[in-house]
Amino acid sequence: MFLILRLPHGTPNSCNCCQIYFVLREFGCSYQQVMALEQLGKLRQLGKGRQVRRLEEQIKCFADVVQSGMPTLGFTEIASVLGVIQNRSGYETLLLFVANRIVSGGIDLAKEAQTCTPETVAVLVKCMMSSGQRDMMLFRQLSNLVQLIPHDRFTLGSLAEVTESFLPVNKDQGLMRFVGAVLQQLDLSSTPPEDVAAMLSALSRTQVQDEVSFRRLSRAVLLLPDAVFAPAPTGIILNAFARAKFRDLALFRKLSAVALQQEPTAFSSDDIMHVVTAAAAFGSDAKAKALMNHMDTALLAIGKNDLSPQHIGIIAASYAEVGGPSDPQVLVRLSAAALTLEPWVLDIQAMAYIVKVLVQRITVMLQKNMLGMLGWWDSIPRKYLKTRVWLS
């Protein structure tokens, strides 16, 4: 049986034709249905205006066809389908079919694990989470699938992606033990800093503080040359260790030296937030003080509209831990940024941190002024005090 799908006229030239036909030899072949749906999803990214609307209609039609063949789909095909319909309305029934397919246990996990990739599982978890699915049996099945995938199929990047995807639902200690075991076997000699940062960021937000994994990744960071670090991964790595409360002085001093060599204008709001948080955790260290001063300059270099309520609150809290910034203009910038936000988006905790820093700053100023007044008082000759001539 043949199915011919005519796509909208005027499809982009990169498709090499104006009218594209998909021919499916067997209408009931789920694999070919999924391929057609995947190709339509790619074309949707290239379409414009009415083309996109017509492509959406074709996608909905093919989604209905795929739904009817759901009992024959494996995890890889299901992930391809979810990648097309993710974050789009009108596919609630299809998502329920997917959830039932995973939970029912009709899929041979051991067999699927031989062809499934870690990225595929991450896509499945993220899509099911974004669709509002909260069935722990569903995520337990996906966790079991991950643990059956051979270790040599993982890279640090894919392992970080899987760990990140399970963060909102992870109650499985076995999964975290599996992640730690895979991490110990990986070759990290040529791993880019971005992958190390992603892995550390995910680990720092888990319920299990795996010190062995942190030490493993710390050694990998120390072996990387300084030139490969950009501000973003530098800040994320520093912040991950601060969040996990692991004080690795060697790593901190290496990355502090890297950050101090980078231009202040190269740091984004996120980068500044991460670095300031880490520097505050090492407040008594000389490198930490130099790093805080460097971030003062970086913060003054960005626009006040680039600071979100989260940025303002966390940066202010970090400064509060070390007694405030060295440059008073930093507080002026944070306050000005807070005033540009709508009242309903302000975080009460963020405002409390700003007020705390301001109070600390005022207290320090008052203490200095009092000391100055005492010195001035002592400098007055006693004879003037006795005769009170100085009052005139």
N, C-alpha and C positions, 0 to 999 in steps of 0.2 A: 504494500500500500504506500502511496506517495502523498506527502504533504508539502505543498509549495507555499512559502510565505513571501509575500511581496512587501518590501520595506518602503518607507516614504520616498517619493521622488525628491531628488536634490540632496541625497545623503552625501557627506563630505567626500572630496576627491581622493582622500587617502584610502578609501575603500575601492578605488579603481573602477568604479562604475556607479551609475545613477540609480539603477534598480538592482537589488540583490535578492537572490532566491536561495532559500534553504530547502534542500530536498532530503527528506527523511525516508529511507527505504521502508522502514517498518515503523508504523505510527506508534506501536506499543513498545519500542526500544527506548528504555529510560535513559540510557547513556547518551543517545543521540538527541533526545529531548533536552537534557541538561546542557549539552554542547550548544544547541541552538539558543537556549536561554542565556547562556554565558556570552555568546557572540552579540546578542541583542543588548546586553548590559554594556558591552564595550562600545557599541555604536551609539548608545544613549549619551555617552560622554563626549562624543564628537558632534552630536546633533545640535540644532539651534531652533528656538521658537516652536513652531508647529511640528517640526520633525520630532522633537522630544516628546510632545504629547502623543503623537501617533505611535512612537516607539513604546511609550508606557502602556498603551493599549495592547500592543502586540505582546509585551512582556507579561501582562496580566493573563492573556489568553494562554500563553505557554506555561505560566505558573499553574494554571488549572490542569493542564495536561500532565505536568510533572507531578502534581499532587495525586492524580489518579494512579501513577506508577510508583508512589512512595515506598510500598513494601519491597520493591526490588532494588532500592538505592542503597549504596554504601556510604560511609562517612565522607569520603572524598567528594562524591557527587552531591551529597547534602550540603557540604561546605560551599561548593560552587554555587548552588542555588541561593543559599543565604547571603553570599557575597553580593548577589544581584539585587535582592529585595531588602537588604539591611537598611534600617531607619526609614522605611517607607510604609505608608499606611495602606490598608486594604488587603493585607496578606495574613491576617490573624488566623484564619482557618488552616492555611498552609503551615504556619509555625506550630500549630497544635499537632498537625500530622507529623511534623518533624520530631517534636518532643515525644510523641507516642512511639514513634519508630525507634528512638534511642532508648527510651525507658523500657519498652516491651521485652528487650533482651533477645529479639529475633536476629540480631546481628552477631556474628561470630567475632568477638573482640580480638582473639589471637590471630585470626586470618586477616582481619582489617589492619592490624598493627604492622603486618609485613609490608603493606603498601602505603599506609597513612604516614604523613609527615607531621612533625610537631606544629608547624604553622597551620596545618589544617585543623588540628584540635583547638588551637588558639582562636581561630576564626569561629568555630562552632560555639565555644564558650562565650565569646564576646557578643555574638549575634543573639544567642539565647538570653543572655543577660539584658541586652538592650531591648529585647522584645517583652521583658517583664516576667520571664520564666523564673520561678524560684523553687522548683521541685528538686530537692537535694538528691533524689535518686538519679535524676538526669545527669547532674554534675558528677555524681559518684561514678556513673558509667564512663563519662568522659575522662575522669581521673584514672580509672582503671585502664582505659585505652592508652593514655600517655605512658603509664608504667610498663606497658607491654611493648612499646616501641624500642627497637635496639638502640643501645647507647651510642653507637658510632654514627647514627643518623642525626644526632644533635650537634649544633654549633652553640657557641655562647649566646649568639643573638637569638636563635630559636628557643633556647632554654629560658632566656629572659622573657621572651614573648609569652611562653606558656605560663611561667610563674606569675607574670603580670595579669594575665587573663583570669587566673583563678583567685586573685586577691579578694574580690568581693564575696566569694562563696567558699573559700578554702577552710574547711574544718578537718581535712584529711591529713593527719600527721605523716601517714605513709607516703603521700605525694611529696612532701617537703624532704623526707629522708631520701626519696628517689632523686629529687633535684640535686641534693647535696652529693650523692654518690656519682651522678653523671658529671657534675662540676669538677670533682676531683680527678676524673679521667680525661678531661678535655685538654688539648694542647693549646695553651694560651700565649705561646711565644710571639705570634703575629696577630693577636686579636686587636682590633681597633679600639681606641678609648671609648667610643660611643657604645659598643657592646658591653664593655666592662661597666660603664655608667648605668646602662639599662638594667643589668643584672643586679648591681648593688642597690639601685633604687627599689627594685622589686623585693629583694631580700630584706631591706630595711623596713618594709611595711608589712611583713608577714608576722604572724603571732609567735613564730619560733625564731629566736635570735641564734643563728647558726654561726658561731664564732669561727669554726673551722673554715667555712666557706669564705668568710670575710678575710681571713688571713691568706687564703689561697689567692683571692683576687687582689689583695694588697701586694703580694709578691709580684703578681703580673704587672701591676701599675708601676712598681719601682723599677722594673726591667725595661719599661718603654722609654724611648727618648723624649726629651722635653718638647721637641719641635712638633710632635704629632698631636699635642693637646690643644684643643680649642677652648674658649671660655665656657661653653655649655657643658661638655662632659667633665671639665675640671670642677665646676661648681656642683654638679650632681654627685660626683664621687665624694667630694668633701662633705656635702650635706648628708649623704647616706651614712657615712661613718658617725657623724654627729647625731643623727636621728637614732641610730642603733646604740649610741653611747659606748662605742669602741674607740678608745683614745690611742690611735696609731700615730705616734709622734713622727716617725720616719716618713710615712706617707704624707702627713700634714705639711711637714717642712718642704718636701719635694714639690707638692702641688702649690704650696704658697709661693715658692720661688718661681714656679711656672706662671702663676696668676700675676705676680708683680712685674713680670716681663711683658705682659700683654697690655695693650693700650686701654685706658679706662673707657674710651668710647666703644670698644669692642664688646662690652658687657651689656646684656639685655637686663630687663627688670628681673626676670627669673634667675639669671646668673648672679646678679647682685644679692638677691634674697638667699640663694643657696650658699654663697661664699660668706656672707655676713653671719648666717646661722652657724656655720662651721667655725669661723673665727671667734665668735662669742664663746664657743665651747672650750677654746684654748686661750681664754682671755689673758692669762698671765704670761703667755709665751711672747717673746719679742717678735717672732714672725706674725703672730696673730695681730699684734698692735699695728705693725706695718701694713698688714692686709686690710685691717679696718680703715686705716687712713686712705689706702688705695681705693677702697670701695666708697669712701666719702666723695672722692673725686669722680668716680664712675656714676654715683647717684646724682650728683649735680650736673652731669653731662647729659642725662636723659630728660625727656620732657615730662612734666608733671602729669600729663594725660596718659602716660605709659604705665602708670602705677595703679594697680587694681587694689581693692580693699584688702585682699589677701597679702599682696606685696607690702602694703603700708603696715599692716598689723604685725607680720612676721619680722620685718626689718626693724620696726620700732621696738619689738620685744627683744630682739638681739642686742640693740643698742642699750636697752634698759639693763641688760645683764652686765654690761661693762661700764656702766655709769654715764652713758651718752656718747655721741660722736665727738671727735676732736674739733670739727668745724661746726659752729652754731648754724650755719646756713643749711645744713642737712635737715635739722628739725624744721626750719622754715619751709624747705622743699616738701617734706612729708606733710606738714600741716596744710600747705597750699594744695597739694594733691588731694588730700582728704576733702577740702572745701569744694573741689570741682566735681565730686561725686554726688549723686542724688541721695537724699537722706535715707531712703528705704533700702539702698544697697550697702550702706555702711554697716560694718560688723562692730557690735558693741565691744567685743573683746579687742578688736583692732584699735578702736578709739581709746579704750582703757590703757593700752600699751603706749599710745602716743602721749596721753596725759601723764602717765608714769614717768616717761623720759623727760617731759617738760618740767615736771615737779622736781626730778633729780637735778636737772640743769639749773633751775631757779635756786634750789637749795645750795648747790655748789657756788653759784654767784653770790648768794647772801652770805655764805661762810667767808668767801674771799673779801666781800665788802666789810664784814664785821672785823676781820683781821686788819684790814686797812684802816678802819676807824680806830681800832685799839692802838695801832702804831701811830696814827695821827695824834691821838690823845696823849700818848706817852711822850710825844715830841714837844708838847707844849711846855714852856718853862714854868716851873712851879710858882714863880713869883707872880705870873699873870693869873694863875689859878687862884692864888690867895687874894689878890686885889680885884679879880674879876674884870680887869681892863680888857681882856680879850673879848668879852661879850659886846663891848661897844665897837 
